[in-house]
Amino acid sequence: MSKLRVNAFTLSLDGYGAGPDQDLQNPLGVGGEALHKWAWSTRTFRKMFGEEGGATGTDEDFAARSFENVGAWILGRNMFGPIRGEWPDDRWKGWWGDNPPYHVPVFVLTHHKRESIVMEGGTTFHFVTDGIHSALEQAKAAADGKDVRVGGGVATIQQYLQEKLIDEMHLAISPVLLGAGEKLFAGLEMPRLGYHCSEQVATPLATHVVIRRA
């Protein structure tokens, strides 16, 4: 049965999933790139960005798992780019160049209409203006029985958690303190929502935690 998943989403030790002040120079917010040292070290993520080599072991195992059986993605608008408000034109097509790393349909949550964008490698960005439930319905249809992965950001994951829609969530807790940014669990009572920790394992670069809904 198709699941709604979060995978390889990295938090700082103080609970932030992104740094403050996202812009073109700081796509993950100020200091945010330091969170992802564990990911950049793995074969899966290095291959995704056209680089050779990379570590094996636990970090790589979680990185590889994150792409298994994914038929569609959901992204918040901030994950797609730094532009706010109305789309000024159609030039911005994401952070990733002509061949994004998704290779499946991607549904971007936004308040402003925009035509779908067909990219190289099988990725098509669709822009959803009528909320998280509509995005999930469209993503499940596009996934054709496979899982749907929520890529973030923090606000998008929070909305799906609040509605008890996420079935499984893998978090990588990085040994970094950000001090400011977007806190994933702010305002959420995870036990009351039915979530529990089902797996945890530590490496020198991250503590991997899997949270599931009962």
Secondary structure as UniProt FT lines:
FT   STRAND          4..11
FT   TURN            13..14
FT   STRAND          16..18
FT   TURN            27..28
FT   TURN            30..31
FT   HELIX           32..36
FT   HELIX           37..40
FT   HELIX           43..48
FT   TURN            49..50
FT   HELIX           58..65
FT   TURN            66..69
FT   STRAND          70..76
FT   HELIX           77..80
FT   STRAND          105..109
FT   STRAND          117..118
FT   HELIX           120..122
FT   STRAND          124..128
FT   HELIX           132..143
FT   TURN            144..145
FT   STRAND          147..152
FT   HELIX           154..162
FT   TURN            163..164
FT   STRAND          168..173
FT   STRAND          182..183
FT   TURN            184..187
FT   TURN            190..194
FT   STRAND          195..202
FT   STRAND          207..213
//
